[in-house]
Amino acid sequence: MTGGGYPEDDPADGLFPESVAAGYDDPGGMNAPEVVTPAVDLLEELADGPVLEFAVGTGRIAAPLAARGVPVSGIELSRAMAARIADKPGGDTIAVTIGDMTTTRVSGTFSLVYLVYNTISNVTTQDGQVDVFRNAAAHLRPGGYFVVEVGVPELRRLPPGQDTVPFAVSPDTDKGGYVGFDQYDVATQQFSSNHVTVSRDGTGVFRRFPFRYVWPSELDLMARIAGMTLKHRWADWDRSEFTAESTKHVSVWQKTA
Ligand SMILES: C[S@@+](CC[C@H](N)C(=O)[O-])C[C@H]1O[C@@H](n2cnc3c(N)ncnc32)[C@H](O)[C@@H]1O
C-alpha cells in the first residue's frame, strides 16, 4: 500500500496533489454549510478591508467570503488545490499566489490574515511555524488581525506507553474498509494523521500526513515574536468560551500599532 504513485499527481503539490484535491470539495463534513458559514461570518466581521488566506486550498472558506464582497487574496502551495477556486461562486475574484506561506509575499497590506483547519500544523518545525507568524505580521497593517483555527493537542487521550489514537474504524463503507489513527511523538511534537482505505477488490491505499502539534501558549509566544498580541481565544467560530475541555480554538492576535 502506498500514499503516492497516482499518475495525475505532481510532486510539487506536496500532500495535496490532484488525487487528494479531486475529493476535497465532496459535500458534507468540513464542506457542510453549518461548518463553513460560522467561519465566514466571523471572518467577515473581523475584516475591515482586504484579507489574505494562508493555505487557501480550494477556496472552501475564501470563496464564500469573497462572494460577500470582501476582497480576498490567497497563498497556496498546491496548484491542484488552487485550480478549483475560480469555479466556486466568488472564487473568480480571488487573487491566488502559488507559494509557501512561511516565505511568500504578496503585494498589498491586509486588515486580516487567516489560517484555518489545522493548517499551521502542516508546517512541521517550530522555526517554520514562527515564520508563518512573521509572514502574517508582514502582510498586516498596524492593528490588523491574524486568525488561526487549530486543534488542541490530544495528548490527554494517550495513556502511558501508548502513542497511537484511533479515530475511525469503518469495516464496511461504500468504498470498502477504512481505518484512521493519529500517532504522536511527544519528544519532538511531531504527529501524523494516518488513513488506510481498503477497496472492495482488496487493494489498499495508506496515506500518512505529517504534522507538528502546537500549544495555544506556544502560539501566543510565536505571535509575540512576530509583534502581535492575543486579542481573543474562542473554542469555535461561534465565539463559545475556550475551556480546559475545548478540543480546538479560534485565536485572534492583533498586530501592535
Ligand atoms: C487542510 S487544507 C486547508 C485548505 C483550506 N484552508 C480550507 O480550509 O479548506 C491544507 C492546505 O494547506 C496547503 N499548505 C500546506 N502547507 C503549506 C505551506 N507551507 N504554504 C502554503 N500552503 C500550504 C495545502 O496544499 C492544502 O491546500
The ligand as an SDF file (V2000), in Angstrom:
LIG
                    3D

 27 29  0  0  0  0  0  0  0  0999 V2000
   -6.3300   21.0450    5.1210 C   0  0  0  0  0  0  0  0  0  0  0  0
   -6.0820   22.0080    3.6620 S   0  0  0  0  0  0  0  0  0  0  0  0
   -6.8970   23.5290    4.1000 C   0  0  0  0  0  0  0  0  0  0  0  0
   -7.3220   24.3300    2.8930 C   0  0  0  0  0  0  0  0  0  0  0  0
   -8.2520   25.4990    3.2040 C   0  0  0  0  0  0  0  0  0  0  0  0
   -7.6030   26.4770    4.0410 N   0  0  0  0  0  0  0  0  0  0  0  0
   -9.5320   25.0110    3.8590 C   0  0  0  0  0  0  0  0  0  0  0  0
   -9.8270   25.4360    4.9690 O   0  0  0  0  0  0  0  0  0  0  0  0
  -10.2240   24.2010    3.2640 O   0  0  0  0  0  0  0  0  0  0  0  0
   -4.3860   22.4240    3.8240 C   0  0  0  0  0  0  0  0  0  0  0  0
   -3.8650   23.2390    2.6510 C   0  0  0  0  0  0  0  0  0  0  0  0
   -2.6410   23.8570    3.0390 O   0  0  0  0  0  0  0  0  0  0  0  0
   -1.7520   23.8500    1.9390 C   0  0  0  0  0  0  0  0  0  0  0  0
   -0.4150   24.0390    2.5090 N   0  0  0  0  0  0  0  0  0  0  0  0
    0.2410   23.2030    3.3450 C   0  0  0  0  0  0  0  0  0  0  0  0
    1.4310   23.7260    3.6930 N   0  0  0  0  0  0  0  0  0  0  0  0
    1.5110   24.9330    3.0680 C   0  0  0  0  0  0  0  0  0  0  0  0
    2.5010   25.9510    3.0410 C   0  0  0  0  0  0  0  0  0  0  0  0
    3.6400   25.8250    3.7210 N   0  0  0  0  0  0  0  0  0  0  0  0
    2.2570   27.0580    2.2960 N   0  0  0  0  0  0  0  0  0  0  0  0
    1.1040   27.1830    1.5820 C   0  0  0  0  0  0  0  0  0  0  0  0
    0.1330   26.2420    1.5690 N   0  0  0  0  0  0  0  0  0  0  0  0
    0.3350   25.1300    2.3060 C   0  0  0  0  0  0  0  0  0  0  0  0
   -2.0140   22.5090    1.2950 C   0  0  0  0  0  0  0  0  0  0  0  0
   -1.5500   22.4530   -0.0260 O   0  0  0  0  0  0  0  0  0  0  0  0
   -3.5390   22.4290    1.4050 C   0  0  0  0  0  0  0  0  0  0  0  0
   -4.1690   23.0170    0.2970 O   0  0  0  0  0  0  0  0  0  0  0  0
  1  2  1  0
  2  3  1  0
  2 10  1  0
  3  4  1  0
  4  5  1  0
  5  6  1  0
  5  7  1  0
  7  8  2  0
  7  9  1  0
 10 11  1  0
 11 12  1  0
 11 26  1  0
 12 13  1  0
 13 14  1  0
 13 24  1  0
 14 15  1  0
 14 23  1  0
 15 16  2  0
 16 17  1  0
 17 18  1  0
 17 23  2  0
 18 19  1  0
 18 20  2  0
 20 21  1  0
 21 22  2  0
 22 23  1  0
 24 25  1  0
 24 26  1  0
 26 27  1  0
M  CHG  2   2   1   9  -1
M  END
$$$$
